[in-house]
Amino acid sequence: LVLTVMFSGLILVSLRLATRRELYIRRIAGLEAIDEALGRATEMGRPVLFVHGLADMSNISTIAAVNILGRVARRAAQYDTLLRVANVDPVVMSVSQETVKEAYLEAGRPDSYNPDNVFMAGTDQFSYSAAVEGIMVRERPAAHLIMGYFYAEALLLTETGATTGAIQIAGTDAYTQLPFLVTTCDYTLLGEELYAASAYLSREPKLLGSLKGQDAGKAILIVAILLGTLLSSVGVPQLARLLSAY
């Protein structure tokens, strides 16, 4: 209870600070490169391919990916760049269609939105991978944005994408797939960088404040763990006992 109240207080204080001044977030190269990738696609007259992972809308990485999709779609609408979104789950597809439609509306180009560009590529892991790889090879998108939770198909997608010469920006919290994405992609969002993307791209005070508050809470926990370990090592286990679950 004490920890919950303390962390909630940290987030509320950070939210208040965020409304008064801009909070600092370290630079994330993969997110900075999104504009570069969209600009390159616009100059080349080629589409941008956004690839969702295999998880459904209950997964936090999918929610984060949809948030990124909204920002990408708004910029694509401004540049008049074709955006294609491949889905494996019908609910994710419906949410993505509404997200892209709203982005085009906010950009003042509702007539440019085509729901057929947000489509179901397949409902099975490897049939989905094969369909997306076919799009990469046939349509030769200038940029691949690969966001969400991935399994064994991650390396299949990114290796194929790398052979086409496209800029590849990936993001996932699936730690088993991160080595493959780092190897085959130009930029990779590692773990929680995917969650921070919406706050980073939008610079919205509420999102920034929430993010900074959570970071402060994590810092306190790290200090408590290290201090408790040190004290326990020298025969003073009171802090470690205080933080125990029993």
Secondary structure, 3 states (H helix, E strand, C coil): CHHHHHHHHHHHHHHHHHHHCCCCCCCCHHHHHHHHHHHHHHHHCCCEEEEECCCCCCCHHHHHHHHHHHHHHHHHHHHCCCEEEEECCHHHHHHHHHHHHHHHHHCCCHHHCCHHHEEECCCCHHHHHHHHHHHHHHHCCCEEEEECCCCCHHHHHHHHHHHCCCEEEEEECCCCCHHHHHHHCCEEEECCHHHHHHHHHHCCHHHHHHHHHHHHHHHHHHHHHHHHHHHHHCCCCHHHHHCCCC
